[in-house]
Amino acid sequence: MTFAEMRTEAETLFESIISDAAPGFTNAEWGTMFTAAQRIVVRNILKDGIAKDILNSLMLTALIVYDAISDFTTDDFYLNSDGTPAQTIDTSTDNFESDVYWVLDEYAVTATCSRIPLLRKTYDFYQKNIDNPFTQPDTVDGFWILSLQDTDDVSQSRPVFITDGSEITNYKYIGIEHPDTYAIASGSDCVLHESLHGDIVSMAVNLAHKSIIDPEGFQMAIATEQLKK
């Protein structure tokens, strides 16, 4: 559906819920609700599992990205299991974690290994286990990856790689772009699979309804979705 078709369907559904007293929304207001609804629908699919079935995979094809990053710097605060400084992505040249909404698969490459698993770990896990000889990162079970706030820009985060001392030459990933990159608005139609458009319209109508019967709840819902970018 085009934006105009989505708006027409949404207004029809909305009027059937609110009756003839239904207030009108502008294109900009519907665009805000469609975009927030799209974000919710995308996240629900990702939580369900994009690899669950062929339909889930097809639905988000437009958002799938592949990339390899080779610009690294060291972080002396975090150490590898052999005591050498850990590596992190150079955020002056690449802002990976602000560009990717959801990581589907990721792995590291070194001079001797072409595919090393990366295991997402918390800072607490790192602190408790970096000196534990039974839980060390390695090329077989995998290196660790921490997602940390960027000290140069607190609004961004950056990955830190904890290895056995091996130098990572490439970080490769398959991810999902943030759905807001493709906001739904007048003159900007939904890029997702046609089969999702009805779900997006229904979710937008729910948000529109909430904006009338519970304005504070609606604002909270929109704000919460913004925070989940």
C-alpha positions in Angstrom: 0.0 0.0 0.0 1.0 3.6 -0.6 0.9 6.1 2.3 -2.4 7.4 1.0 -3.9 3.9 0.9 -2.6 3.2 4.4 -4.1 6.4 5.6 -7.5 5.7 4.0 -7.6 2.2 5.5 -6.5 3.6 8.9 -9.2 6.3 8.9 -11.9 3.8 8.0 -10.9 1.5 10.8 -10.5 4.3 13.3 -13.9 5.7 12.4 -15.5 2.3 13.0 -14.0 2.3 16.5 -14.7 5.9 17.5 -17.9 6.5 15.4 -18.8 9.7 13.7 -17.2 11.8 16.4 -13.7 10.6 15.3 -11.3 13.5 15.2 -9.2 13.9 12.0 -5.4 13.5 11.9 -3.1 15.2 9.6 -0.7 13.5 7.2 2.2 14.3 9.6 0.3 12.8 12.6 -0.6 9.6 10.7 3.1 9.5 9.5 4.2 9.6 13.2 1.8 6.8 14.1 2.6 4.6 11.1 6.3 4.9 11.7 6.0 4.1 15.4 3.7 1.2 14.5 6.2 -0.1 11.9 8.9 -0.1 14.6 6.7 -2.1 16.9 5.8 -4.6 14.2 9.5 -5.0 13.2 10.6 -5.6 16.7 7.9 -8.2 17.3 9.0 -10.1 14.3 12.7 -9.9 15.5 11.6 -11.2 18.9 9.7 -14.0 17.3 12.8 -14.8 15.2 13.6 -13.8 11.7 14.8 -17.4 10.9 11.6 -18.9 12.4 10.2 -19.4 8.9 10.4 -18.1 5.3 7.7 -15.6 5.9 9.5 -13.9 8.7 12.7 -13.7 6.6 10.9 -12.2 3.6 9.1 -9.6 5.6 12.2 -7.7 6.6 14.3 -8.2 3.5 14.4 -4.5 2.8 16.1 -3.8 6.1 18.8 -6.5 6.0 22.4 -5.2 5.7 25.7 -6.9 5.5 29.0 -5.2 6.3 32.6 -5.7 7.3 34.5 -3.3 9.6 38.3 -3.1 9.6 38.9 0.2 11.4 39.9 -0.6 15.0 41.7 1.1 17.9 42.7 -0.2 21.3 41.1 0.5 24.7 43.6 0.2 27.5 40.8 0.0 30.1 39.7 -3.4 28.8 42.2 -6.2 28.6 42.3 -9.4 26.7 42.8 -12.7 28.6 46.6 -12.4 27.9 46.7 -8.9 29.4 47.0 -7.0 26.1 44.7 -4.1 25.4 41.3 -5.0 23.9 40.2 -3.7 20.5 37.2 -1.5 19.8 35.8 0.0 16.6 37.1 3.4 15.7 33.9 5.4 16.1 35.6 8.4 14.3 35.3 6.4 11.1 32.4 4.0 11.8 29.3 4.4 14.0 28.2 0.8 13.6 26.0 0.5 16.7 24.0 3.6 15.8 23.4 2.3 12.2 22.2 -1.2 13.1 19.0 -1.8 15.0 19.3 -5.6 15.5 22.3 -7.9 14.9 21.3 -11.2 13.3 24.8 -12.7 13.1 28.3 -11.5 13.8 31.8 -12.9 13.8 35.5 -11.9 13.9 38.3 -12.6 11.5 42.0 -12.8 12.4 45.1 -13.5 10.4 44.7 -17.2 11.1 40.9 -17.7 11.5 38.3 -16.7 9.0 35.2 -17.1 11.3 35.4 -16.8 15.0 32.0 -16.7 16.9 31.4 -13.5 19.0 29.6 -13.9 22.3 27.7 -10.9 23.7 28.7 -10.4 27.3 27.9 -7.9 30.0 30.5 -5.7 31.8 29.8 -7.6 35.0 30.5 -10.9 33.2 33.7 -9.5 31.9 34.8 -8.4 35.4 34.0 -11.7 37.0 35.4 -14.0 34.4 38.4 -12.3 32.6 40.8 -14.0 35.1 38.9 -17.3 35.3 40.9 -19.9 33.4 37.8 -22.0 32.8 35.9 -19.2 31.0 38.4 -17.6 28.6 37.6 -16.3 25.2 39.2 -18.3 22.4 39.0 -19.0 18.7 36.9 -22.1 19.1 34.2 -21.2 21.6 34.4 -17.5 20.6 35.6 -14.1 21.6 33.6 -11.8 23.8 31.9 -8.6 22.7 30.8 -5.9 25.1 28.5 -3.0 24.1 29.6 0.1 25.9 28.8 3.8 26.0 31.1 5.9 23.8 33.0 8.3 26.0 33.3 10.8 23.1 29.6 10.7 22.5 27.4 9.5 25.3 24.4 9.1 23.0 26.3 6.4 21.1 27.6 3.0 22.1 30.5 1.0 20.7 31.6 -2.6 20.8 34.7 -3.8 22.6 36.2 -7.1 21.6 37.8 -9.3 24.3 40.1 -12.0 22.7 42.8 -14.4 23.7 45.3 -11.8 22.5 44.7 -12.4 18.9 44.3 -9.3 16.7 41.0 -8.9 15.0 41.4 -7.8 11.4 37.7 -7.7 10.5 34.4 -7.6 12.2 31.6 -8.9 10.0 27.9 -8.8 10.6 24.4 -9.3 9.2 22.0 -6.9 10.7 18.7 -5.1 10.5 18.7 -1.3 9.7 16.7 0.8 12.1 13.1 0.9 10.6 12.9 4.6 11.2 15.5 5.0 8.5 12.5 4.4 6.2 9.8 6.5 8.0 6.3 6.2 6.6 5.1 9.6 5.5 3.3 11.5 2.8 5.4 11.0 -0.3 7.4 8.2 1.4 5.7 4.8 1.3 6.4 1.8 3.5 9.3 -0.3 2.1 8.5 -3.4 4.1 6.8 -6.5 2.6 3.2 -5.8 1.5 2.0 -8.6 3.9 3.0 -6.3 6.9 1.1 -3.2 5.8 -2.1 -4.4 7.3 -0.5 -5.1 10.7 1.2 -1.6 10.6 -2.2 0.0 9.9 -3.9 -1.9 12.7 -1.1 -1.0 15.1 -1.3 2.7 14.0 -5.1 2.7 14.6 -4.5 1.3 18.1 -2.1 4.2 18.7 -4.6 6.7 17.3 -7.3 5.3 19.6 -5.0 5.5 22.6 -4.2 9.1 21.7 -7.9 9.9 22.2 -8.9 7.8 25.2 -5.6 8.0 27.0 -3.4 10.9 25.8 -0.8 10.4 28.5 -0.6 6.7 27.7 -0.2 7.5 24.0 2.6 9.9 24.6 4.3 7.4 26.9 4.0 4.7 24.2 5.5 7.0 21.6 8.3 8.1 23.9 9.0 4.5 24.9 9.3 3.5 21.2 11.6 6.4 20.6 13.8 5.2 23.4 14.0 1.8 21.8 15.7 3.1 18.7 
